[in-house]
Amino acid sequence: MPSAAEIWEQLDHHLVQEKWFAANEELREEIAPEMNQIYSKNRGNLNPAVIPSQILEMKLRKIDEWAKRKYSIYCEVWLLQGNEISPVFVRTVYAMDIRRLIDQRGALRLMRLRVSLADSQFPSYVK
């Protein structure tokens, strides 16, 4: 059974990136309509915390979708290369990329939400 380093080295990262680029664009295009839906659904809502909390919830759900999609791309490429999915493969992909994706996107989403709240007219207890 190959080691984590061998798996990572054998992976066709160029093909993963090509597939990820297309998937990433699809996932990004889903965000604007969902944001619009949140705003229109809450039009007239007097609770200033509803929209930011729903946006955060949606973006955290999107992070999960991104991670799931990227993992499936890694699996697809690995299988196309004639390999089998193993526990070592799963741990390697998670450690080398998926965890970083989750951490980066999650931190970025939270930072943007904080900036958005700071620039808004929301009361200080919401910020």
N, C-alpha and C positions, 0 to 999 in steps of 0.2 A: 504494500500500500504506500502511495507517495506521501511524502511529508507536506506540511503546509507550505513551505518554501517552494517545493517542487510543483505543487498544484498552482500556486500563484505564478510561477515562472512559465508553466505550460499553458496557462489560459491565454486565449487569443484576445488580448485587451483591445486591439484595434476593432475587432468585430463587436465586442461588448460596447465600446464607445459609439460606434455607428448606430447600433440598435438603441442605446440609451438616449442618444440625441433625438431620435424620432419619438421615442416614448415620452421623453421629458417635455417636448413641445406639446404633445397631446395633453399631458397632465396639466401643463400651465394654462392651456386654453380652457380647461374646465373651471378654473378659479374665478374668472370674471363673471360668468353667468351665476355662479353660486353666491358671489359677493352681492350682485344685483338682487338676487332672490332674498338674501338676508335683509338688505336695506328696504326693499319693497314690502316684505312681510311685516317689518317692524315700523312702517310709516305710521306716525301718530302715537307710537308707544312712548309714554312719558318716563319710562325707566331708562336712564342714560347708560346703564351697565349692560343692557341686553345685547346691543349690536356688537360691542367689543368682545363680549364673552362668546357670542355665536361665531364671530369671525375667528377667534382663537381656536374654538372647537373644530371648525371647518379646516383650518390650516393644520392643526395637529392630525386630523384625519387624513389630510393630503400627504403629510409626512409618512404616515403608515402606508398609504398607497404607493408613494414613491419608493419606499424601501421594499415593499412586496414586488413591485414591478422590476426594480433593479435586480433583486435576487432571482426572479424568474428569468431574466435575461442572462445572468451568469449561468444558471442551470441549463438553459437552452444552448448556449455556446459550448459549455462543457460537454454536453451530450452530443452535439454536432461534431465535436472533436473525437468522439468515440470513447469517451470516458463514462464512468458511473458516478452518480451522486453518492457520496459517503459522508459519514459524520465529520471526517477531517475536512472535506470540501466545504460543508456547511459552516463549520467554525472558521475556516480560512476566509471565506467570502465575507462573513460577518465581521471578523476582526480587521480585515484589510480595507473594507470599503463601506459596508452597510452601516456599521456603527458610526463611522465618520459622517456619512450622509445624514443620519438621524440627528447626530449632535449638531452639525453645522446648520441644517435647515431649521431645527428646533430653536437654536439660539438666535438665528436670524429672524424667525417669525416673532419670537418674544421681544426682541429688540425693536422691531418695527411697530409692534403693538404698543410698546411703552412710549415710543416717539409719537405715535398717533394720538395716544391718550394725553400726553403732555401738551400737544399742540391743539387739543380739542377744547370744547367748552364744558367738558364733563366736570362735575364737582370733584374736589380733591380726594374725597373718600373712595372714588372709583379709580383714581390714578394710583 
